[in-house]
Each structure stands twice: as C-alpha cells, then as structure tokens.
Amino acid sequence: MRHPGMTTRGTRISFAFAVLIVFFLPKRVDCGYPGATCGRAGKWRTTCTDFEIEPLGFYLIEVIAGRDIGFAYSAGEDCR
C-alpha cells in the first residue's frame, strides 16, 4: 500500500532502490559458487571447505551461469 500523496514515479524509484538493496545483501556460498564441490582433509581429522560471502545478486547470476563470477565481499576457509 502506498501513501495517497506518492506519485507513480516515486513508487517506481522506491521499488528500484529496494531491488538494489536486496541485490547487495550478503550470502554465504560454500565452495566458491553454487553447485561446486570442494573439501580437503585438515589437521586432526577435520574437513576444510572454502567459502565466500558475496552479494545475493551475484549469487543468482552464478546460479544461472553455472560458474564463478569472481566477486565476493570476503573469502575464507571453514574447518570442522
């Protein structure tokens, strides 16, 4: 529901701004990109996997493309 004084153009600008914000929300992705397999033995019988924290929009692009785009907020290694 929108305010009665809000114009159609204002609604469109607000929608575009909201989509832009959602595009940049962080998402954790194991193994670098969706669908990838990884893992290796760590110390003391643990399994280590690489992960990336990347924008949700880039995650969706990687799902469609089926490969890593190469942009991430941060990357690391998780050993369990």
N, C-alpha and C positions, 0 to 999 in steps of 0.2 A: 504494500500500500504506500502511496506517495502522498506527500503534503499537497493540498489543493493549489498552493501558490507555486509549485515546482513545474517548470516547463518540460516539454518533451526533450529538448536539447539538454537540459540539466539532468534528466533521468538517464539519457544516453551517456553523458560524461561520467556520472556516478557509476554506472554499470561497467564502463570501460576501466575506470580506476579500480573497482573491486576485482575485476578479472586480472588486472596487472598485479595486484597484491597477492592474489591466490597463485599466480604464476611463479612468484618468488618465495613461496613458503618452503621451508626446508623439509627434505625427505631423506631418510637413511636408506641406502641401497647397498646390499651385500654384494661382494664380488665385482664391483665397479659399474655394472649395468644389469638391468633385469634379464633374467634367463641365463646368465653366465654361471659357470660352475668354477669353484676355486676351493682351496683349502690345502693346508700342508701341516705336517707334524711340527709341533713346537717343543719346548722344553717340558720335562716332567709329564709326559703323556697328555699333552693338551693339543687341541686342533686350533690352528690360527687361520682366520679368514680376513681378507681385506674388505674395507667398506669405504663408502663415500657419503658425505652429506651434500646433497645437491638440490637445486630448485625443483619444485614439483613440475613445472613446465618442461624442464629439460628431461625429467624422468619420463614424462608422457611422450616426448619426442623419441627417446631411446626405446620405449616400448614399440612404437610404430616402426622405427628404423631397424630395430633388432641389433643395434651395435652401440658402442660407447661414443658419446659426443665429445667428451673430454673436458667438461666444465663441472667444477664442484666447489662448494664453499670450503670443505676440508676433506681430508682422507686420512685413514689410519688403519690399524690392524687390531683385531679383536681375538684374543686367545682365551679359550675356555677349556 
